Amino acid sequence: QVQLVESGGGLVQAGGSLRLSCAASGRTFSGYAMGWFRQAPGKERAFVATFDWSGSNTYYSDSVKGRFTISRDNAKNTVYLQMNSLKPEDTALYYCAAAGPRLGIVIMPRVYDYWGQGTQVTVSS
């Protein structure tokens, strides 16, 4: 069992930056694919970024490519999402998730086994 807790959300002006954190407990996530998703009001949960179980390969949605960076610190059992050049359309509840073990790049939410409770990101114009 893996428990995930996100933090780092908040209110920021357009063009600003935030770094989200996802702390895992209960089991090391080093053998899991990890992903970030977001859900805006009235919309479905959407893929944002992921890396595979090895941490060597990453993949981003077109809407965040070049602005967001996913990373992990295995020693701290924590996954990060650095978000730069934020736009009002990035406003959403952001979730981290774990899939595995030993899966490659996974962008479908239904494949993920474990989810955090979410952290709100609001970008003002």
N, C-alpha and C positions, 0 to 999 in steps of 0.2 A: 504494500500500500504506500502511495506517495501522497503527501499533503503539500499543496502549493499555496503560497500567500504572496499576492502582489502588493506593491507599494510604489510611491513616487508620483502618482497622478496629481493633478491640480489644475489651476486656472493659469493660462499663459496667453500673452498677446501673440498675434500672428507674427511669424518670423522668429519666434523664440524657440527654446529648447527645453526638453524634459528628459530625464532618464528614469525609466521604469525598472523595478527589480522584482524578481520572482524567486522567493526562497523556498527550497524544497526540504521536506523533512520526512522521516519515516523510512526512507530508503534513498540511497544515493541515486541520482538521476544520470550518472555518467554513461550508462548504457542505453539511454532513452533519446529518441528524437524529441526536441523541444520546440514549441511554437508559440507565437503571439497571434491573437485574434482580436477583433474589435466588433462592437455592436452599437450602432447608433439607434436612437428611438425610432421605432416603426420599421426597422430594417433587419435583415438576417445577419447572423454572425458571419463575419468576413475574415478571410485569411490575411495576415499582415507579413509575417516573417517566420522562418524556421531554419534550424540546422539539423542534420542527421545525427544518428546516435554517436558517431565518432566525433562530431563537432567540427569536422573538416570541411563540410559542404553546407553552404547557406543558400537560401532562396527567398526572394522578396516579391510581394505583389507589385505590379507596375505603378500603382498609386504612391508607393513609398520608396521605391528604388532610388538610391542616390541621396536620400534624406534620412532614412532610418538605418540603424545597424544593430544586429542581434549578436550577442556574445555570451560567453559562459565562464564562470569561475568554478571549476570542479572542487577546488579546495574549500570554497565557501558554499558549495551546493546551491549556487545562485545563477540565474539567467538574467540578462539585462536587455533592455531595448532602449538604445539611445535615439532620441527623436529630435532632429534639427529642422530648421526652416518650417516650423509647424504652420498649418493652414486651418482655417475654420472648419473645413470638411474633414479634418482629422478628429474632430470632437466625437467621442464615443466612450463606452465602457470597454476597457482593455483587459483581456484575459490571457494568462499563460496556461499552457497545457503540455502534458507529457504523453508520449506514445511509445510503446515498445514492449519488450526490449529489442534493441538491435534493428530498428527500422531505418530506412533511408529518408529521403525528403518526403514529408507528408503535408499536404495542404488541405485535406478534407477534414472538417471538424469531427465527423463521426468516427474517424479512425483513432482519435485521441482518447486515452483511457482516464486521464486525471485532469481536473480543471481547478483553477483557483476561483476566488469569489469575485475577482474583478477590481479594477481601480479606474476611477473616472478621470478622463482627460477632457478639458474644455479649452478651446482656443477661441479667443475673442478677436474680432476684426478691427 
